[in-house]
Amino acid sequence: MNVVLVTVDSLRADRVGSRVMPETRAFADDAVEFTEAIANGPSTPASFPAIHASRYFASVDGLGIPAADAGGPIRTLAEVLSAAGYATAGYTDNQFASGAYHYDRGFDAMHDASSDGANANVAKQFVQSNLDKDGVLFRTIERVYNRVDALFATTGGREFEHERADSLNERAIEFVDETDRDWFAWLHYMDAHHPYEAPAEYQREFLDEPLSVAECRGLSRKGTHHPETVTDEEWETIRGLYDAECAFVDDQFRALIDALEDRGELADTLVVFTADHGELVGEHDHAGHPPEFWEGVVRVPFVVRHPERDAATVDGQIRLVDLAPTVADAVGLDAHDDWEGASAFDLLDGDVDAREWAFGDVGRSIDYGRCCARRADGWKLLRHADDGELCFDVRATPAERPADDRKDAPEYDELASALDDHQARMRRMREGEQSGVSEDEEMVTEHLQDLGYLE
C-alpha cells in the first residue's frame, strides 16, 4: 500500500468545512475523520518532531531531530517505511521542516524550496524572535522590509513567499510516475501560513477586491507584530485573506487526489491529511501562531483515507504524536519502540478510549516554560511563562477568555500534576540523548549583515 501524507502549515481545524474548503470536507466525509486532533506545539519547530518521529519537541535538546548518524532511539516514519522497502520522497518549503533540521532522515529524495532563500528565512526568524517589536531597530527593519520583501520571495522567479501547493503536487506526481514499487510521499503545503497572499481569484471569493502582495504582507505583519493597532475592518480583511489561502489549499489537495486517481494509484494508497498547528485570525487579539496554546492554534484537522476501511467520524482526542504509529499500523508495520504516540485506529476500533492527555511544549530559552496539558474531556491548563497560567473547560467556555479561568476547579490540580510529570520526563529525555540542531547566533548575525539589516 502506498502512503501520501499532506501536512498544511497553519491550517485551523474549523476551516475544513463547506464554506471555505468544500473539497477537503467532501474527502473527509468519505474517510476516517478524527475531530479532536491536538497539535503538540504551536509552531512548526515544536510540532514536527511529533509528526515525523512521534516525539515531543521538549524531549530533544535543540531544534529538529538528531542526525541519522548520531545514534540514539529516534526513528522517523520515513525511516521505518524505507526499511520496509518503500521509495520515499518529501516536498517542503519550510526550513524548520527540512533537511536543515534532519527531517530528510529516511527520504530517498527531499525537495526543500526554502534552501533557495535560506539566509533570508533565517534572518526573518531571528528578527521576529529576538528583537523588541516596539523598538526602533525592529520598526526600521519592518518599514524597509515591507518594501523589499517581494524581492526576497521573487528571487529565482518566485511570485509568492513560498512555493505553492500546485508546484509541490507536480513534483510529487513526477516521483509517483517514476516509481515502480510502493511509495511514501510527504508534501508540506505552506499556503495557509501568513502572509496570506492567495491568488486574486481566491481573494475575490472572500473580499470585495483583491489586495496586492505588498498589501497582504503589510497587513499580515501588522496583525502578527502590532495587533493592538489592527481595526475591526482590518481583522475582517485578515480573516478573508486567510480563508482565501485555505480555499486555494482545498483546490490543490483535490487536484493531488484526482491526479492519483487518474493514474490508478488512489485505490491502493493511504492518504493522511493534517496540519502542524492552527492559526489565530483575531482571537485573543492576535494573528498568526504565537507561542501559546489556544484552541485555534492547537486544534488541527486529522483525516485518514484507508482503502480498506469505511468512512467514520471519531470524536475522541488524539495527538500529532499518534500520526507515525497510525500510518505504520495502517500499512501493517510495527510502531517503533521509542515512539511516544499510538495508533489512532485503536480509537476507531474501540480498543481504547480517547487519548487521556495531550501535551504541548515550546520555549527552549525559558526551559519550556510555555506549555499545556489538555485532557480528553476538554479540561485544559495553559502555562504561558511570565504571562501566567489559565485553566479552562474548553467545551463549556470555548472562547478561552481570562474571565473563564477555573484554577479554582478541582480539575486544576490533576492538570498541573500531569503537566509537571510530563515536563520532568521531557527533561530526563533531553539529558539522555543526542542533540538536534543548535541555533548559531553568530551565523544568523552574519546573515543579517549580508542582508543589510545590521551594520
C-alpha positions as CSV (number, residue, x, y, z in Angstrom):
1,M,0.0,0.0,0.0
2,N,1.3,3.5,-0.9
3,V,1.2,6.4,1.5
4,V,0.7,10.1,0.9
5,L,1.0,12.4,3.8
6,V,-0.2,16.0,3.4
7,T,0.6,18.5,6.2
8,V,-0.7,22.0,5.8
9,D,1.1,24.7,7.7
10,S,-1.1,26.8,9.9
11,L,-4.4,25.2,9.0
12,R,-7.2,25.5,11.6
13,A,-9.5,22.5,12.0
14,D,-12.6,24.7,11.7
15,R,-11.7,25.7,8.1
16,V,-12.3,22.2,6.8
17,G,-15.9,22.9,6.1
18,S,-18.3,23.6,3.2
19,R,-17.8,27.3,3.3
20,V,-14.0,27.5,2.9
21,M,-12.7,24.0,2.0
22,P,-15.6,22.1,0.4
23,E,-13.4,19.6,-1.5
24,T,-11.5,18.7,1.6
25,R,-14.8,18.5,3.5
26,A,-16.1,16.0,0.9
27,F,-12.9,14.0,1.2
28,A,-13.2,13.9,5.0
29,D,-16.8,12.7,4.7
30,D,-15.6,9.7,2.7
31,A,-12.7,8.9,5.0
32,V,-12.0,8.4,8.7
33,E,-12.0,11.8,10.4
34,F,-10.7,12.4,13.9
35,T,-12.4,15.6,15.0
36,E,-10.4,16.3,18.1
37,A,-6.8,16.2,17.0
38,I,-4.3,18.2,19.0
39,A,-1.0,19.6,17.8
40,N,1.8,19.1,20.3
41,G,3.2,22.5,19.7
42,P,2.0,25.9,18.4
43,S,4.7,26.2,15.7
44,T,6.5,24.2,13.0
45,P,9.7,23.6,15.1
46,A,7.5,22.5,18.0
47,S,5.2,20.2,16.1
48,F,7.4,18.4,13.5
49,P,9.2,16.1,15.9
50,A,5.8,14.8,16.8
51,I,4.7,14.4,13.1
52,H,7.8,12.7,11.8
53,A,9.3,11.0,14.8
54,S,6.4,10.7,17.3
55,R,8.4,12.7,19.8
56,Y,7.6,15.8,21.8
57,F,9.6,18.9,21.0
58,A,10.8,19.2,24.6
59,S,12.3,15.7,24.5
60,V,15.1,16.7,22.2
61,D,17.8,19.2,23.1
62,G,17.9,21.5,20.1
63,L,15.8,22.2,17.1
64,G,14.6,19.5,14.8
65,I,15.8,15.9,15.5
66,P,19.3,14.5,15.7
67,A,21.2,13.5,12.5
68,A,20.8,9.9,11.4
69,D,24.4,9.1,12.3
70,A,24.1,10.5,15.8
71,G,22.8,7.3,17.3
72,G,20.0,7.2,19.9
73,P,16.5,5.9,19.8
74,I,14.8,8.3,17.5
75,R,13.4,6.9,14.3
76,T,11.3,8.7,11.7
77,L,8.3,7.4,9.9
78,A,10.2,7.7,6.6
79,E,13.0,5.5,8.1
80,V,10.5,2.9,9.1
81,L,8.8,2.8,5.7
82,S,12.1,2.9,3.9
83,A,13.4,-0.1,5.9
84,A,10.2,-1.9,4.8
85,G,11.1,-1.3,1.1
86,Y,9.2,1.9,0.3
87,A,10.5,4.5,-2.1
88,T,10.3,7.8,-0.2
89,A,10.3,11.5,-1.1
90,G,9.5,14.7,0.7
91,Y,8.5,18.1,-0.5
92,T,8.6,21.2,1.7
93,D,9.2,25.0,1.7
94,N,9.6,25.4,5.4
95,Q,13.2,25.5,6.6
96,F,12.1,24.2,10.0
97,A,10.6,21.1,8.4
98,S,13.5,20.4,6.1
99,G,16.8,18.6,5.9
100,A,18.4,21.5,7.7
101,Y,16.9,20.1,10.8
102,H,17.3,16.5,9.8
103,Y,13.8,15.8,8.6
104,D,15.3,14.3,5.5
105,R,16.0,11.2,7.5
106,G,14.7,8.1,5.7
107,F,13.8,10.0,2.5
108,D,15.4,8.9,-0.8
109,A,14.9,12.5,-2.0
110,M,13.9,15.7,-0.3
111,H,12.9,18.8,-2.2
112,D,13.5,21.8,0.1
113,A,12.4,25.0,-1.7
114,S,13.3,27.1,1.4
115,S,17.0,26.4,0.8
116,D,16.8,28.9,-2.1
117,G,16.3,31.7,0.3
118,A,17.7,30.1,3.5
119,N,19.6,33.2,4.6
120,A,16.5,35.4,4.3
121,N,14.4,32.9,6.1
122,V,16.9,32.5,9.0
123,A,17.3,36.3,9.2
124,K,13.5,36.8,9.3
125,Q,13.2,34.2,12.0
126,F,15.9,35.9,14.1
127,V,14.4,39.3,13.7
128,Q,10.9,38.1,14.7
129,S,12.2,36.1,17.7
130,N,14.9,38.3,19.1
131,L,14.2,42.0,18.5
132,D,11.8,44.1,20.6
133,K,8.9,44.7,18.3
134,D,8.3,48.1,19.8
135,G,11.9,49.0,19.4
136,V,13.5,51.4,16.9
137,L,15.5,48.7,15.2
138,F,12.6,46.4,14.6
139,R,10.4,49.1,13.3
140,T,13.1,50.4,11.0
141,I,13.7,46.9,9.6
142,E,10.0,46.4,9.2
143,R,9.5,49.6,7.2
144,V,12.2,48.6,4.8
145,Y,11.2,45.0,4.7
146,N,7.6,45.8,3.7
147,R,9.0,47.5,0.6
148,V,11.7,44.9,-0.3
149,D,10.1,41.6,0.9
150,A,8.8,40.8,-2.6
151,L,12.4,40.9,-3.8
152,F,13.4,38.1,-1.5
153,A,10.4,36.0,-2.4
154,T,10.8,36.5,-6.1
155,T,14.5,35.7,-6.3
156,G,14.7,33.0,-8.8
157,G,11.3,33.8,-10.4
158,R,9.1,33.1,-7.4
159,E,6.0,35.4,-7.3
160,F,4.9,34.4,-3.8
161,E,6.8,34.0,-0.5
162,H,6.5,30.2,-0.5
163,E,6.5,27.6,-3.3
164,R,2.8,27.0,-4.0
165,A,1.0,23.7,-3.3
166,D,0.3,23.1,-7.0
167,S,4.1,23.1,-7.7
168,L,4.7,20.6,-4.9
169,N,1.9,18.5,-6.3
170,E,3.7,18.4,-9.7
171,R,6.9,17.3,-8.1
172,A,5.3,14.6,-6.1
173,I,3.3,13.2,-9.0
174,E,6.5,13.1,-11.1
175,F,8.0,11.0,-8.3
176,V,5.0,8.7,-8.3
177,D,5.2,8.3,-12.1
178,E,8.8,7.3,-11.9
179,T,8.4,4.8,-9.0
180,D,7.8,1.1,-9.7
181,R,7.3,0.0,-6.0
182,D,5.3,1.0,-3.0
183,W,6.0,4.6,-2.2
184,F,5.7,7.2,0.5
185,A,5.3,10.9,-0.4
186,W,5.1,13.7,2.1
187,L,4.0,17.2,1.0
188,H,4.1,20.2,3.3
189,Y,1.9,23.0,1.9
190,M,2.8,26.5,3.1
191,D,0.0,28.4,1.5
192,A,-2.1,28.9,4.7
193,H,0.8,30.3,6.6
194,H,0.9,34.1,6.8
195,P,1.4,36.5,5.0
196,Y,-1.9,35.2,3.3
197,E,-1.2,36.2,-0.3
198,A,-3.6,33.9,-2.2
199,P,-4.0,34.4,-5.9
200,A,-6.5,37.2,-6.8
201,E,-9.3,34.8,-7.9
202,Y,-9.3,33.2,-4.5
203,Q,-9.3,36.5,-2.7
204,R,-12.4,37.6,-4.7
205,E,-14.3,34.7,-3.0
206,F,-13.9,36.4,0.4
207,L,-13.1,40.0,-0.3
208,D,-14.7,42.8,-2.3
209,E,-11.4,43.5,-4.1
210,P,-8.1,41.5,-4.0
211,L,-5.1,43.0,-2.3
212,S,-1.6,43.3,-3.8
213,V,1.2,41.0,-2.5
214,A,2.7,44.0,-0.7
215,E,-0.6,44.9,0.9
216,C,-1.2,41.3,2.0
217,R,2.2,41.2,3.7
218,G,1.9,44.6,5.3
219,L,-1.4,43.7,6.8
220,S,-0.2,40.3,8.0
221,R,2.7,41.8,9.8
222,K,0.5,44.3,11.4
223,G,-1.7,41.6,12.8
224,T,1.2,39.5,13.8
225,H,3.5,42.1,15.3
226,H,1.3,45.0,16.2
227,P,-2.2,43.5,16.7
228,E,-3.2,46.3,19.1
229,T,-3.2,48.7,16.1
230,V,-5.5,46.5,13.9
231,T,-9.0,47.8,13.3
232,D,-12.1,45.7,13.2
233,E,-12.3,46.2,9.4
234,E,-8.7,45.1,9.1
235,W,-9.4,41.9,11.1
236,E,-12.2,41.1,8.7
237,T,-9.8,41.5,5.8
238,I,-7.2,39.3,7.5
239,R,-9.8,36.6,8.0
240,G,-10.8,36.9,4.4
241,L,-7.2,36.6,3.2
242,Y,-6.6,33.6,5.4
243,D,-9.8,31.9,4.1
244,A,-8.7,32.6,0.5
245,E,-5.4,30.7,1.2
246,C,-7.3,27.8,2.7
247,A,-9.6,27.7,-0.3
248,F,-6.5,27.6,-2.6
249,V,-5.2,24.7,-0.5
250,D,-8.6,23.0,-0.8
251,D,-8.3,23.0,-4.6
252,Q,-4.7,21.8,-4.7
253,F,-5.4,18.9,-2.3
254,R,-8.3,17.9,-4.5
255,A,-6.0,18.2,-7.6
256,L,-3.5,15.8,-5.9
257,I,-6.2,13.3,-5.1
258,D,-7.5,13.5,-8.6
259,A,-4.1,13.0,-10.1
260,L,-3.5,9.9,-8.0
261,E,-7.0,8.6,-9.1
262,D,-6.3,9.3,-12.8
263,R,-3.1,7.2,-12.5
264,G,-4.9,4.3,-10.8
265,E,-2.9,4.8,-7.7
266,L,-5.5,6.0,-5.3
267,A,-7.2,2.6,-4.8
268,D,-4.0,1.3,-3.2
269,T,-3.0,4.5,-1.3
270,L,-3.3,5.5,2.3
271,V,-4.0,9.3,2.4
272,V,-3.4,11.3,5.6
273,F,-4.3,15.0,5.7
274,T,-3.4,17.1,8.7
275,A,-1.7,20.3,9.8
276,D,1.3,21.1,12.0
277,H,-0.7,23.7,14.0
278,G,-3.6,26.1,13.6
279,E,-3.7,29.9,13.4
280,L,-5.3,32.9,15.1
281,V,-7.1,35.4,13.0
282,G,-8.1,37.9,15.6
283,E,-8.9,35.7,18.6
284,H,-7.1,36.8,21.7
285,D,-6.2,40.0,19.7
286,H,-3.6,38.2,17.6
287,A,-2.9,36.9,14.2
288,G,-0.6,34.0,13.3
289,H,0.5,31.4,15.8
290,P,2.1,32.9,18.8
291,P,3.9,30.6,21.3
292,E,0.6,30.0,23.2
293,F,-1.8,27.1,23.3
294,W,-5.3,28.5,22.5
295,E,-7.7,26.1,20.8
296,G,-7.4,28.0,17.5
297,V,-3.7,27.2,17.5
298,V,-3.6,23.6,18.7
299,R,-6.8,22.1,17.1
300,V,-5.9,20.6,13.7
301,P,-7.6,18.5,11.1
302,F,-6.7,14.8,11.0
303,V,-8.2,12.8,8.2
304,V,-7.2,9.3,7.1
305,R,-8.4,7.6,3.9
306,H,-7.7,3.9,4.1
307,P,-8.6,1.8,1.0
308,E,-9.9,-1.0,3.2
309,R,-11.8,1.0,5.8
310,D,-15.3,2.6,5.7
311,A,-15.9,6.2,6.4
312,A,-16.2,7.1,10.0
313,T,-16.1,10.0,12.4
314,V,-14.1,9.6,15.6
315,D,-14.6,12.3,18.3
316,G,-12.1,11.1,20.9
317,Q,-8.9,13.1,21.5
318,I,-5.7,12.2,19.5
319,R,-2.4,13.9,19.1
320,L,0.1,14.6,16.3
321,V,2.5,12.2,18.1
322,D,0.0,9.5,17.1
323,L,0.5,10.1,13.4
324,A,3.5,7.9,12.7
325,P,2.1,4.9,14.7
326,T,-1.2,5.4,12.8
327,V,0.5,5.2,9.4
328,A,2.6,2.2,10.4
329,D,-0.5,0.4,11.7
330,A,-2.4,1.2,8.6
331,V,0.2,-0.5,6.3
332,G,0.8,-3.4,8.6
333,L,4.1,-2.4,10.2
334,D,5.1,-2.4,13.8
335,A,5.5,1.0,15.5
336,H,9.0,1.9,16.6
337,D,9.6,1.1,20.2
338,D,10.5,4.6,21.2
339,W,7.6,6.4,19.5
340,E,5.6,8.4,22.1
341,G,2.2,8.0,20.4
342,A,0.0,5.1,19.5
343,S,-2.2,4.3,16.5
344,A,-5.4,6.3,16.2
345,F,-7.1,3.3,14.7
346,D,-7.2,1.9,18.2
347,L,-9.9,4.5,18.9
348,L,-11.7,3.8,15.7
349,D,-11.8,0.1,16.5
350,G,-13.0,0.8,20.1
351,D,-9.9,-0.9,21.6
352,V,-9.1,2.1,23.7
353,D,-10.8,5.3,24.9
354,A,-9.7,8.7,23.7
355,R,-6.1,9.7,24.5
356,E,-6.4,11.0,28.0
357,W,-3.6,13.5,27.7
358,A,-2.3,15.8,25.0
359,F,0.8,17.9,25.9
360,G,2.4,20.8,24.1
361,D,5.7,22.5,24.6
362,V,7.6,25.5,23.3
363,G,10.2,28.0,24.5
364,R,13.6,26.4,24.8
365,S,15.1,29.6,26.0
366,I,12.9,29.6,29.0
367,D,13.2,25.8,29.7
368,Y,9.8,25.1,28.1
369,G,8.0,27.5,30.4
370,R,5.3,27.8,27.7
371,C,3.4,24.5,27.7
372,C,0.0,23.0,28.1
373,A,-1.9,19.9,29.1
374,R,-5.3,19.1,27.6
375,R,-7.4,16.3,28.9
376,A,-9.7,14.2,26.8
377,D,-12.8,15.7,28.5
378,G,-11.9,19.2,27.4
379,W,-10.2,20.4,30.6
380,K,-7.0,22.3,29.7
381,L,-4.2,24.0,31.5
382,L,-2.1,26.6,29.7
383,R,1.2,27.8,31.1
384,H,2.4,30.9,29.2
385,A,5.6,31.5,31.2
386,D,5.6,35.1,32.5
387,D,2.0,35.6,31.3
388,G,0.9,33.1,33.9
389,E,-1.5,30.1,33.9
390,L,-5.0,29.7,32.7
391,C,-7.3,26.7,33.2
392,F,-10.4,26.1,31.2
393,D,-13.1,23.6,30.4
394,V,-13.0,24.5,26.7
395,R,-16.2,22.6,26.0
396,A,-18.0,24.9,28.4
397,T,-16.1,28.1,27.6
398,P,-14.6,27.7,24.1
399,A,-13.6,31.3,23.8
400,E,-11.0,30.8,26.5
401,R,-11.3,34.3,27.9
402,P,-9.3,35.2,31.0
403,A,-12.6,35.7,32.8
404,D,-13.4,32.0,32.2
405,D,-10.2,30.9,34.1
406,R,-11.0,28.0,36.5
407,K,-7.8,27.4,38.5
408,D,-10.2,27.1,41.5
409,A,-11.8,24.0,40.0
410,P,-10.8,20.6,41.3
411,E,-9.6,19.6,37.9
412,Y,-6.7,22.1,38.1
413,D,-4.6,20.0,40.5
414,E,-4.8,17.0,38.3
415,L,-3.9,19.0,35.2
416,A,-1.0,20.7,37.0
417,S,0.4,17.4,38.3
418,A,0.2,15.7,34.9
419,L,1.9,18.7,33.2
420,D,4.6,18.7,35.9
421,D,5.2,15.0,35.4
422,H,5.4,15.5,31.6
423,Q,7.9,18.3,31.8
424,A,10.1,16.3,34.2
425,R,10.1,13.3,31.9
426,M,10.9,15.6,28.9
427,R,13.9,17.0,30.9
428,R,15.2,13.5,31.6
429,M,14.9,12.6,27.9
430,R,16.7,15.7,26.8
431,E,19.6,15.0,29.2
432,G,20.0,11.4,28.0
433,E,20.0,11.9,24.2
434,Q,21.9,13.2,21.3
435,S,21.0,16.8,20.4
436,G,19.2,18.2,17.4
437,V,20.4,21.3,15.6
438,S,21.7,24.2,17.7
439,E,21.0,27.7,16.8
440,D,24.1,29.5,15.7
441,E,23.6,33.2,16.6
442,E,26.9,34.2,15.0
443,M,25.8,32.7,11.7
444,V,22.4,34.4,11.9
445,T,24.1,37.7,12.7
446,E,26.3,37.3,9.6
447,H,23.2,36.6,7.5
448,L,21.6,39.8,8.9
449,Q,24.7,41.8,7.9
450,D,24.7,40.2,4.5
451,L,21.1,41.3,4.0
452,G,21.9,44.9,5.2
453,Y,19.9,44.6,8.5
454,L,22.9,45.3,10.7
455,E,26.0,47.4,10.2
